[in-house]
Amino acid sequence: FKNKIVLLPTLKTFNTIKKTISGLTVHGSTALGPGYFQSLLASKGSVGSKVILCTDGQANVGMGGLMDPNSTTFYTKMADHAKKKKVMISILSLKGDNCNLK
């Protein structure tokens, strides 16, 4: 096959993800909207895809920035698209952030 897919053992994959997340630090501005948008593009609309969106604070830069009066519409459209494609979205915020997820 031209594009070979290699599946790693679950424990190795879990430990890699855990190590990567543990190494994240809080700093700078948060472009949550573009990250959310890119994650949905990366899922390629594959039914049953799962996206984990990590954030270190408020969405304050780029599309979907909370100061933008259209941000609610943006996130609603993204959520509707994910729901339609059956893409599960999980949001992981770092301890000590200013995310205030509800």
MARVEX-466000 format. One record per residue: residue in three letters; x, y, z of N, C-alpha, C in turn. Coordinates in steps of 0.1 Angstrom, whole numbers. Layout:
N
TORKOL  aa    nx    ny    nz   cax   cay   caz    cx    cy    cz
TORKOL ALA     X     Y     Z     X     Y     Z     X     Y     Z
...
! end
This chain:
102
TORKOL  aa    nx    ny    nz   cax   cay   caz    cx    cy    cz
TORKOL PHE     8   -12     0     0     0     0     9    12     0
TORKOL LYS     4    23    -7    11    35    -7    12    42     6
TORKOL ASN     0    43    12    -1    50    25    -3    40    36
TORKOL LYS     7    36    43     6    25    53     2    32    66
TORKOL ILE    -8    26    73   -12    31    86    -7    21    96
TORKOL VAL     0    27   106     5    20   117    -3    23   130
TORKOL LEU    -9    13   136   -16    15   148    -7    11   160
TORKOL LEU    -6    21   169     2    19   181    -6    12   192
TORKOL PRO     0     5   201    -7    -1   212   -14    10   220
TORKOL THR   -26     8   225   -33    18   232   -26    24   244
TORKOL LEU   -19    16   252   -11    22   263     0    31   258
TORKOL LYS     7    28   248    17    37   243    11    50   238
TORKOL THR     0    49   230    -7    61   226   -11    70   237
TORKOL PHE   -17    63   247   -22    71   259   -11    78   266
TORKOL ASN     0    71   268    12    77   275    18    88   267
TORKOL THR    18    87   254    23    98   245    14   110   247
TORKOL ILE     1   108   246    -8   119   247    -7   126   261
TORKOL LYS    -7   117   271    -6   122   285     7   131   287
TORKOL LYS    18   126   282    31   133   283    30   146   275
TORKOL THR    24   146   264    23   159   256    14   169   263
TORKOL ILE     3   165   268    -6   174   276     1   179   288
TORKOL SER     8   170   295    15   175   308    25   185   305
TORKOL GLY    31   186   293    41   195   289    36   209   285
TORKOL LEU    22   210   283    17   223   279    18   233   290
TORKOL THR    20   245   286    21   257   295    12   268   291
TORKOL VAL     8   276   301    -1   287   298     7   299   294
TORKOL HIS     4   306   283    11   318   279     5   324   266
TORKOL GLY     6   337   265     2   344   252   -14   344   251
TORKOL SER   -18   347   239   -32   348   235   -37   335   231
TORKOL THR   -50   334   231   -57   321   227   -66   323   215
TORKOL ALA   -62   317   204   -70   317   192   -79   304   192
TORKOL LEU   -88   303   201   -96   291   202  -105   288   190
TORKOL GLY  -111   299   184  -119   297   172  -111   290   161
TORKOL PRO  -100   296   157   -92   290   146   -88   275   149
TORKOL GLY   -84   273   162   -81   259   166   -92   250   165
TORKOL TYR  -104   254   169  -116   246   168  -119   243   153
TORKOL PHE  -119   254   145  -122   252   131  -112   242   124
TORKOL GLN   -99   244   127   -89   235   121   -91   221   126
TORKOL SER   -95   219   138   -97   205   143  -109   199   136
TORKOL LEU  -119   206   133  -130   200   125  -125   197   111
TORKOL LEU  -117   206   105  -112   203    92  -103   190    92
TORKOL ALA   -95   189   102   -86   177   104   -94   164   105
TORKOL SER  -106   165   111  -114   153   112  -119   149    98
TORKOL LYS  -119   157    89  -123   155    75  -138   150    74
TORKOL GLY  -145   154    85  -159   151    85  -162   136    86
TORKOL SER  -152   129    90  -154   114    92  -163   111   103
TORKOL VAL  -174   104   100  -184   101   110  -177    94   122
TORKOL GLY  -180    98   134  -174    92   146  -161    97   150
TORKOL SER  -156   107   143  -142   113   147  -143   119   160
TORKOL LYS  -132   120   167  -131   126   180  -121   137   180
TORKOL VAL  -124   148   185  -114   160   185  -113   164   200
TORKOL ILE  -100   165   204   -97   171   217   -91   184   215
TORKOL LEU   -98   195   220   -93   208   218   -88   213   232
TORKOL CYS   -75   216   232   -68   220   244   -67   235   244
TORKOL THR   -70   242   256   -69   256   256   -63   260   270
TORKOL ASP   -57   272   269   -50   277   281   -57   291   285
TORKOL GLY   -69   293   280   -75   306   284   -87   309   276
TORKOL GLN   -91   322   276  -102   327   269  -100   328   254
TORKOL ALA  -110   326   246  -109   329   232  -108   344   230
TORKOL ASN   -96   349   228   -95   364   227   -88   369   215
TORKOL VAL   -85   359   205   -78   364   193   -85   356   181
TORKOL GLY   -85   362   170   -90   355   158  -105   353   157
TORKOL MET  -110   346   147  -124   343   146  -129   336   158
TORKOL GLY  -141   339   163  -146   333   175  -141   340   187
TORKOL GLY  -134   351   186  -129   358   198  -141   363   206
TORKOL LEU  -141   362   219  -153   366   227  -157   380   226
TORKOL MET  -148   389   222  -151   403   220  -159   405   207
TORKOL ASP  -159   395   198  -166   396   186  -181   393   188
TORKOL PRO  -190   403   184  -204   400   186  -209   388   179
TORKOL ASN  -202   383   169  -206   371   161  -201   358   166
TORKOL SER  -194   359   178  -187   347   183  -197   336   186
TORKOL THR  -209   339   192  -219   329   195  -223   322   183
TORKOL THR  -226   330   172  -230   324   159  -219   314   154
TORKOL PHE  -207   319   155  -195   311   150  -195   297   157
TORKOL TYR  -195   297   171  -195   285   178  -207   276   176
TORKOL THR  -219   282   175  -231   275   172  -230   268   159
TORKOL LYS  -225   274   149  -224   268   135  -214   257   136
TORKOL MET  -203   259   143  -192   248   144  -198   236   151
TORKOL ALA  -206   239   162  -212   228   170  -222   220   161
TORKOL ASP  -230   228   154  -240   221   145  -233   213   135
TORKOL HIS  -222   218   129  -215   210   119  -210   197   125
TORKOL ALA  -204   198   137  -198   186   143  -209   176   147
TORKOL LYS  -220   181   151  -232   172   154  -237   165   142
TORKOL LYS  -238   173   131  -243   167   118  -233   156   113
TORKOL LYS  -220   158   115  -210   148   111  -207   138   121
TORKOL LYS  -214   139   133  -212   130   144  -197   130   148
TORKOL VAL  -191   142   149  -178   144   154  -179   148   168
TORKOL MET  -173   140   177  -173   143   192  -162   154   195
TORKOL ILE  -166   164   201  -157   175   205  -155   175   221
TORKOL SER  -143   174   225  -140   174   239  -130   187   241
TORKOL ILE  -133   194   251  -124   206   254  -117   204   267
TORKOL LEU  -104   205   267   -95   204   278   -89   217   281
TORKOL SER   -92   222   293   -86   235   297   -76   232   308
TORKOL LEU   -65   240   308   -55   238   318   -58   245   331
TORKOL LYS   -54   238   342   -56   243   355   -50   257   357
TORKOL GLY   -57   267   363   -52   280   365   -54   289   353
TORKOL ASP   -62   284   343   -64   293   331   -76   302   334
TORKOL ASN   -80   310   324   -91   319   325  -102   316   316
TORKOL CYS  -103   303   314  -112   298   303  -127   299   308
TORKOL ASN  -130   296   320  -144   297   325  -154   289   317
TORKOL LEU  -151   277   314  -160   269   306  -173   266   314
TORKOL LYS  -184   266   307  -197   263   313  -203   252   306
! end
